[in-house]
Amino acid sequence: MVTTPTSTSPPIAVTTARLERRWRRSRDTVILLVFSAPLLIFLALPLLALIVRAAPVDLLANLFDPDVAQAIWLSMATTTTTLLLTLVLGTPVAFLLARRRFRGRAALDTLIDLPIVLPPLVAGIALLLAFGRRGLLGQQFSVMGIDIAFTRIAVVMAQLFVAAPFFVKAATAGFANVDREIEYAAALDGASSFQVFRLITIPLSGAALLAGAIMTWARALGEFGATIIFAGNFPGRTQTMPLAIYLGFELELNRALTLSAILLLASFLVLFIVKVLLRQRLQVWGQ
């Protein structure tokens, strides 16, 4: 009995259908790219113009300019302080929102979201009315000889007001996605609540916490509106990089270009790191 060898290759009809699906997918991709091109070009062109206009030689030369160096140093110092305060003050709020259900929780959650959508200039006016010399609390501080408005403390407070919600929202999501069974098991083994939080909750939500911290730092670094209203624009005292860009655009364009390029690079790196962290977290959750 002669047996004919069986073919392992797919039927011609199946192969044709696969090729047709690939062709349709490629065609649809091209069509989508064509319709997406106007917005993509609009978003990319200004950034490209900034990169082309800011020559590397000029950037390096302007980095040693005293005014530029002061603005960079002040931005790094204030944003670092803002980030540390956000971690200390924002973590309990995020844990509360993630783990507890209580009356007024929706209002509290809305309060955290409000600075994100509030115009920065409005935030600056609100801070000035609260902590200025004639503000609600500012008058009490003035009696004690403490002035907050138009000082370096005001810079940090403005950054904290507009940037802290980014960490709180990210940390809330991170805490909410921690497997509670692991925490219960650690508690049954004799771990205290603080030990569970420090050794279990924080590591398991670490990616979300880190992403929120990075976004907070980036938002604080780029803060302009609330700062210029509440802290002013005084070189060497309250002038951060965004404020120096605003002043440099009127007086010295090269300084503004240097600082703009630095902020552009920092923003790109921040977004890239956050996307990598979130992708890793999504892969862990999907396993």
C-alpha positions, 0 to 999 in steps of 0.5 A: 500500500502506497501512502502519499505524503501529507503536506504541512503547508497551509491551503492556498485559500488560507495563505491568500486570506492572510496576505489579504488581511496583511495588505488591508492592515498596511493600507489602513495604517497608511491611511491613518498616518496620512490623517494623523500627519497634520497634528503630528507635524504641528506638535513636532515642528515647534520642538524641532525649531527649538532644537535647530535654533539652539546651537550646541556651542551657544548652549554650552557657553550660556550654561556658564552665564551667572544668571542662567546658572542661578536659575538652574540651581534655584530650580534644582533646589526648589524642585528637590524640596518640593518633591521631598515635601510631596513624598512626606505629605502626599503619601498618607493622603494617597493611602487614605484614598486608596484604602478607606471609604468614608463620607466626603471621599469624593470631595477630597478626591476632587480637591486633589484633582482641582490644582491639576485643571486650575489655571496656574495664574488662579492658583498663584492668586489663591496662594497670595490671598491665603499666605500674602501679607494681607492674606488669611494666614499671611497676616498672622505670619507677618505679626510674627515677622515671617514673610512668605510671599515673594520669597524662596518659600513661596516658590516651593509652595507654588510648586507644591500646590500645582505638582503634588496632586500628580504624585497623589493620584499615581500613588493612590492607583499604586496602593489600590493595585497591591494584592491585599492577600500578601499584606494579610499574610505578612500581618499573620506572620507577626509584621506590624502595620508599619512593617507591612507598609514599609516591606510589602506595600511600598515595594509592590507599588514602587513603580507607580510611586516612582512614576508619580514622583518623577511627574511631580518633579517635572511639573514643579520644574516647569511651573510658571504661572503660580510662581510669578504671581506668588513669588515674583521674578527676582533673579537669584532669589525666586527666578526659576528656569521658566521665569528666566525664560520669560525674562530672557525672551525680552532681554536675552534670547540666547539665555531663553533658548538655553533654558528652554532646551534644558527643560525640553530635554528634561521633559523628554527624559521624564516622559520616557522614564515614566512610560517605561515604568508604566509598561513594566507595571502593566506587564507585571499586572498582566502576569 
